[in-house]
Amino acid sequence: MTDTLDTEVRAFLDKTVSENPVVLFMKGVPDKPGCGFSATVVQILDHLGVDFGAVNVLQSDALRQGIKAYSDWPTIPQLYVKGEFIGGCDIVREMYQSGELKTLLGDQGVLAA
């Protein structure tokens, strides 16, 4: 699947993931999510007090398809913490409910004090 990833898109994704300790690739923006799944992840991150970057994948089809190839994950939103792909909405929700997400974010030093 990664052979469909445009060089320019890959460079943008590499830079975005490496420069933002927590980044959410989502439909829409945090103040106005474009789907319920993106809204759910934003709510979880906000509830935990996480400062995160967000990228609206609806701004370009190349980006929307590129992030799927980049992570080899078929759905959006996608959450990255310290360069590591964490998962989509269901995984983030399950990790939040179990307390695992808060622990992970705390261990990575990205939770507000």
Backbone torsions as a table, in degrees:
resi	resn	phi	psi	omega
1	MET	NA	-30.4	-175.8
2	THR	-69.3	-13.1	179.2
3	ASP	-69.4	-12.8	178.7
4	THR	-89.7	1.5	-176.0
5	LEU	-84.6	114.2	178.3
6	ASP	-60.9	140.6	-178.3
7	THR	-59.1	-42.8	179.8
8	GLU	-65.3	-42.0	179.1
9	VAL	-66.0	-43.0	178.7
10	ARG	-59.9	-43.2	179.6
11	ALA	-62.1	-42.7	177.8
12	PHE	-62.4	-45.0	-178.8
13	LEU	-65.6	-44.5	177.8
14	ASP	-57.1	-46.8	-178.1
15	LYS	-64.9	-45.9	-178.1
16	THR	-63.1	-45.9	-178.5
17	VAL	-67.6	-37.0	-178.1
18	SER	-78.3	-28.9	-175.9
19	GLU	-89.3	-14.9	-178.8
20	ASN	-114.7	117.0	179.5
21	PRO	-55.8	-37.0	175.6
22	VAL	-133.4	124.5	179.1
23	VAL	-137.7	137.1	179.7
24	LEU	-115.7	119.1	172.0
25	PHE	-89.3	117.4	-169.5
26	MET	-141.0	168.0	171.3
27	LYS	-90.2	119.1	-177.2
28	GLY	90.8	-159.3	179.9
29	VAL	-126.6	161.3	-176.0
30	PRO	-53.0	-37.8	-179.9
31	ASP	-75.6	-18.5	-178.9
32	LYS	-149.0	74.0	-180.0
33	PRO	-61.0	145.3	-177.5
34	GLY	-91.6	-1.0	175.5
35	CYS	-157.8	162.0	-178.2
36	GLY	-64.1	-33.3	-178.9
37	PHE	-67.3	-44.2	177.0
38	SER	-63.5	-41.2	179.5
39	ALA	-60.4	-40.8	-179.6
40	THR	-62.0	-46.2	-178.6
41	VAL	-66.8	-40.2	176.6
42	VAL	-59.2	-45.3	-179.8
43	GLN	-61.0	-41.5	179.8
44	ILE	-64.1	-47.8	-179.2
45	LEU	-63.6	-41.9	177.8
46	ASP	-62.5	-43.8	-179.6
47	HIS	-60.5	-37.5	-179.8
48	LEU	-80.5	-8.8	179.0
49	GLY	76.8	29.7	-178.1
50	VAL	-86.2	131.1	173.3
51	ASP	-85.4	116.3	-175.7
52	PHE	-135.0	152.4	172.5
53	GLY	-89.8	153.8	178.8
54	ALA	-134.9	142.6	176.8
55	VAL	-124.1	123.7	178.3
56	ASN	-81.8	107.3	-177.5
57	VAL	-73.6	-9.5	179.3
58	LEU	-78.7	-6.6	-179.8
59	GLN	-70.6	-21.0	174.9
60	SER	-158.2	143.4	179.1
61	ASP	-65.5	-35.8	179.4
62	ALA	-62.0	-40.1	178.0
63	LEU	-68.7	-44.1	-179.1
64	ARG	-61.2	-43.7	178.4
65	GLN	-75.6	-35.1	-177.4
66	GLY	-63.3	-40.8	-179.2
67	ILE	-66.0	-33.0	177.8
68	LYS	-66.0	-41.1	178.3
69	ALA	-70.4	-38.9	-177.3
70	TYR	-59.0	-44.7	-177.0
71	SER	-94.5	-12.7	-171.7
72	ASP	58.0	40.1	179.9
73	TRP	-127.2	130.1	-169.3
74	PRO	-81.3	-9.3	-173.0
75	THR	-123.1	163.4	177.0
76	ILE	-124.9	138.7	16.2
77	PRO	-80.9	165.6	175.7
78	GLN	-136.4	129.7	-177.8
79	LEU	-108.1	132.2	175.1
80	TYR	-120.4	137.1	176.1
81	VAL	-127.8	120.8	-179.6
82	LYS	50.4	44.1	175.8
83	GLY	83.2	-5.0	-177.7
84	GLU	-102.7	131.1	176.1
85	PHE	-70.7	123.3	-179.6
86	ILE	-93.0	-47.9	179.6
87	GLY	153.0	-171.4	178.8
88	GLY	-99.1	-162.8	-173.6
89	CYS	-57.9	-49.6	-176.2
90	ASP	-62.2	-43.6	-179.5
91	ILE	-66.2	-45.0	179.2
92	VAL	-61.3	-43.5	179.6
93	ARG	-62.2	-45.4	-180.0
94	GLU	-63.2	-42.3	179.5
95	MET	-65.4	-37.3	178.1
96	TYR	-64.5	-48.5	-176.4
97	GLN	-63.8	-33.3	-179.2
98	SER	-84.2	-11.4	-177.0
99	GLY	90.9	-8.0	-177.2
100	GLU	-65.1	-36.6	-179.0
101	LEU	-65.4	-45.3	179.9
102	LYS	-61.5	-41.2	177.8
103	THR	-63.0	-46.7	179.6
104	LEU	-59.7	-48.4	-178.8
105	LEU	-64.7	-38.0	176.4
106	GLY	-65.1	-44.1	178.5
107	ASP	-62.0	-32.1	-179.6
108	GLN	-85.2	-4.9	176.7
109	GLY	73.8	28.7	-177.3
110	VAL	-112.7	5.7	174.6
111	LEU	-87.3	143.1	175.9
112	ALA	-65.1	143.8	-177.3
113	ALA	-67.8	NA	NA
